Every structure is written in structure tokens, then in C-alpha cells.
Amino acid sequence: MQDIKQDILSRLRAGEPIRLDDPEYHKIQTIVDRTIQLSSALNTAATIPEIRSHLSTITSQAIDESTTVFAPFFTNFGRFIRLGRRVFINHACSFLDMGGITVEDDVLIGPKVNLITENHPLTPADRKALVTKPILIKRNAWIGAAATILPGVTIGENAVVAAGSVVSKDVPDNVVVAGVPAKIIKTITPESKSSIKPDR
């Protein structure tokens, strides 16, 4: 007896290569089209509560009233974004979330930050296939301006990613990383947490 194939959204989140000729690809395209339409309203909203309301609709998740998101905010999918409480997201951030993006409580995200869960195979003949890995940003982390977090990366609790960094590997708790690719440059102690300034 042949195994029943998982729904394409489950396969997408699981990191299985998804190709444009997949018979269920229309399910992804429908969500993308809806998100494009809803994003227009989000990015012309006049107040933070309006932005929060539009983002709640895009993510199909109630965004907590303690969380602040500044427009413009860009996402190509939106359905797999999960935001905690007291999160702050500054202007012009891009969340490519087909692999899943989880932002825990008290995270600060500076302007123009890119969270990218999507990748493609190196093989030229199959390069249009989509392969995803989730991003997790743990509690109280701080992502500096214009940093890029790549697929599959976890940012540890209390960690700081300096402005302009490109993070391709997991970041431990209580450290500062900087550079391209990002490397640990400092350990955060309770006395030094308040002095870290990644140019948010």
C-alpha cells in the first residue's frame, strides 16, 4: 500500500525540496498572493495597533498588544511567523518565513534586518527548487541594524548580533557576534549587558 503524501505546507516546513511543478504548489501560491494583498494595507497603516492587526491577519496569529512592529514590514508568506510578547521590530525588516520564524519574548530587531529561512539547491538543473530551514530567535536577543540571519540559525538567549552581520551558524546564549560571517567577539556578563550597543 502506497504511503499518503504529506500536505505541501507540512513538507515545506519539514525542509523537503519543493518544486514549481509540485501538484500542490498552488496552495503556496494562494498564501503568497493573499500576503501580498494584505501587506499593502499593513504598510500604509497609520498606527501601531493597525499594523499589529494587519500582521495578525497575515500570520493567522494574534500579535500580542505588547509587541511593536514599525512599517514598512516585508514578508513573502507570513503564515509561519510567530512573535512573542514585548517584541520590537524596527522599520524595513524582511521575514522570508516559509521555513518558519519564531521570535521569543523581549527580542529587539533593528531596522533593515533580514530573516531568511529559504534556500535553493546548488545543482543548476534543480536550483529553482525551494528548501527551507527554520530560524529561532530566543528570549531577550538583540539583532542589530541590517543584520542577516540565514536558514536554520538559532540566536541564543540574551545574544547580540552586531549591525551588518551575516549569521550562518547558531549563536550561543549570552554572546555578541559580529562580521561576515558572524563570529563571537564578546561574552556578555550581567554587568555588561546594558553597555552593549549594536547600533539598533
C-alpha positions as CSV (number, residue, x, y, z in Angstrom):
1,M,0.0,0.0,0.0
2,Q,1.4,3.4,-1.0
3,D,2.1,6.0,1.7
4,I,-0.1,9.0,1.7
5,K,1.9,12.1,0.7
6,Q,2.0,14.8,3.3
7,D,0.4,18.2,2.6
8,I,2.8,20.6,0.8
9,L,2.8,23.0,3.7
10,S,4.0,20.2,6.0
11,R,6.6,19.2,3.5
12,L,7.7,22.8,3.2
13,R,8.2,23.2,6.9
14,A,10.0,19.9,7.1
15,G,12.6,21.1,4.6
16,E,11.7,18.8,1.8
17,P,12.6,20.3,-1.6
18,I,9.5,21.9,-3.1
19,R,9.5,22.3,-6.9
20,L,7.3,24.6,-9.1
21,D,5.7,21.6,-10.8
22,D,4.5,20.1,-7.5
23,P,0.8,19.3,-7.9
24,E,0.1,21.1,-4.7
25,Y,2.2,24.2,-5.4
26,H,-1.0,26.3,-5.9
27,K,-1.5,26.1,-2.1
28,I,1.7,28.0,-1.5
29,Q,0.9,30.5,-4.3
30,T,-2.5,31.2,-2.8
31,I,-1.0,32.2,0.5
32,V,1.7,34.3,-1.2
33,D,-0.9,36.2,-3.2
34,R,-3.0,36.8,-0.1
35,T,0.0,38.0,1.8
36,I,1.0,40.5,-1.0
37,Q,-2.5,42.0,-0.9
38,L,-2.6,42.2,2.9
39,S,0.9,43.7,3.1
40,S,-0.2,46.7,1.1
41,A,-2.7,47.6,3.8
42,L,-0.1,46.9,6.6
43,N,2.5,49.2,5.0
44,T,0.0,52.1,4.7
45,A,-1.4,51.7,8.2
46,A,-1.3,54.9,10.3
47,T,-0.9,53.4,13.7
48,I,0.9,50.6,15.5
49,P,-2.3,48.9,16.5
50,E,-3.4,48.9,12.9
51,I,-0.1,47.4,11.8
52,R,-0.4,44.8,14.6
53,S,-4.0,44.0,13.4
54,H,-2.9,43.5,9.8
55,L,0.1,41.4,10.8
56,S,-2.2,39.2,12.9
57,T,-4.3,38.6,9.8
58,I,-1.2,37.8,7.7
59,T,0.2,35.4,10.3
60,S,-3.1,33.9,11.4
61,Q,-1.9,34.5,14.9
62,A,-3.0,37.2,17.3
63,I,0.0,39.5,17.8
64,D,0.2,40.5,21.5
65,E,-0.6,44.1,22.3
66,S,2.9,44.5,24.0
67,T,4.6,43.8,20.6
68,T,5.5,46.7,18.3
69,V,6.2,46.5,14.6
70,F,7.1,49.5,12.5
71,A,6.2,49.8,8.8
72,P,7.3,49.1,6.3
73,F,7.5,45.4,7.1
74,F,8.0,42.8,4.4
75,T,7.1,39.1,4.3
76,N,6.6,36.9,1.3
77,F,4.5,34.3,3.1
78,G,3.7,35.3,6.7
79,R,1.8,32.2,7.7
80,F,4.8,30.7,9.6
81,I,5.8,33.8,11.6
82,R,5.4,33.5,15.4
83,L,6.1,36.5,17.6
84,G,6.3,36.6,21.3
85,R,5.4,39.3,23.8
86,R,7.2,42.7,24.1
87,V,9.0,42.1,20.8
88,F,10.2,45.3,19.0
89,I,10.7,45.2,15.2
90,N,12.0,48.4,13.6
91,H,11.5,49.8,10.1
92,A,12.1,47.9,6.8
93,C,12.7,44.4,8.1
94,S,12.2,41.4,5.8
95,F,11.0,38.0,7.1
96,L,11.1,35.2,4.5
97,D,9.3,32.7,6.6
98,M,8.4,29.6,4.5
99,G,10.7,27.5,6.8
100,G,9.3,29.1,10.0
101,I,10.4,32.1,12.0
102,T,9.9,32.1,15.8
103,V,10.8,35.2,17.8
104,E,10.5,34.7,21.5
105,D,9.6,37.3,24.2
106,D,11.6,40.6,24.7
107,V,13.5,40.4,21.4
108,L,14.7,43.6,19.8
109,I,15.1,43.7,16.0
110,G,16.8,46.7,14.4
111,P,15.9,48.3,11.1
112,K,16.5,46.5,7.8
113,V,17.1,43.1,9.4
114,N,16.7,40.1,7.1
115,L,15.5,36.8,8.5
116,I,15.7,34.3,5.6
117,T,14.5,30.7,6.0
118,E,14.6,29.8,2.3
119,N,17.4,28.4,0.1
120,H,17.9,26.6,-3.2
121,P,20.0,23.6,-4.2
122,L,23.4,24.2,-5.7
123,T,22.7,21.9,-8.6
124,P,21.9,24.3,-11.6
125,A,19.3,22.0,-13.0
126,D,17.4,21.9,-9.7
127,R,18.1,25.4,-8.5
128,K,14.5,26.7,-8.7
129,A,13.5,24.1,-6.0
130,L,12.8,25.6,-2.6
131,V,14.5,24.2,0.5
132,T,13.7,25.7,3.9
133,K,15.1,25.6,7.5
134,P,13.6,27.4,10.4
135,I,15.0,30.4,12.3
136,L,14.7,30.7,16.1
137,I,15.5,33.9,18.0
138,K,15.5,33.2,21.7
139,R,14.3,35.4,24.5
140,N,15.9,38.8,25.0
141,A,18.2,38.7,22.0
142,W,19.1,41.9,20.1
143,I,19.5,41.9,16.3
144,G,21.4,45.0,15.1
145,A,20.5,47.1,12.0
146,A,20.8,45.4,8.6
147,A,21.9,42.1,10.0
148,T,21.0,39.0,8.0
149,I,20.1,35.7,9.7
150,L,20.4,32.7,7.3
151,P,18.3,29.5,7.2
152,G,18.5,27.1,10.1
153,V,20.1,29.5,12.5
154,T,19.2,29.8,16.2
155,I,20.1,33.0,18.0
156,G,20.7,32.3,21.7
157,E,19.1,33.9,24.7
158,N,20.4,37.4,25.5
159,A,22.7,37.2,22.5
160,V,23.5,40.3,20.4
161,V,24.1,40.3,16.6
162,A,26.0,43.4,15.7
163,A,24.8,45.7,12.9
164,G,25.5,44.4,9.4
165,S,26.5,40.9,10.4
166,V,25.7,37.8,8.4
167,V,24.9,34.9,10.6
168,S,25.2,31.4,9.1
169,K,25.7,29.3,12.3
170,D,23.9,29.1,15.6
171,V,24.8,31.8,18.2
172,P,25.1,30.6,21.8
173,D,23.4,32.3,24.7
174,N,25.0,35.5,26.2
175,V,27.5,36.4,23.5
176,V,28.0,39.2,20.9
177,V,28.7,38.2,17.3
178,A,29.8,40.4,14.5
179,G,31.1,40.3,11.0
180,V,30.7,38.4,7.7
181,P,30.4,35.6,8.5
182,A,29.5,36.4,12.1
183,K,31.9,35.3,14.8
184,I,31.8,35.6,18.6
185,I,33.6,38.8,19.7
186,K,32.4,39.1,23.3
187,T,30.8,37.3,26.2
188,I,28.0,39.1,27.9
189,T,28.1,39.2,31.7
190,P,25.3,40.6,33.9
191,E,27.4,43.7,34.4
192,S,28.0,44.3,30.7
193,K,24.5,43.6,29.3
194,S,23.4,47.2,29.5
195,S,26.5,48.5,27.8
196,I,26.2,46.6,24.5
197,K,25.3,48.9,21.6
198,P,24.9,47.2,18.2
199,D,23.6,50.3,16.6
200,R,20.0,49.4,16.5
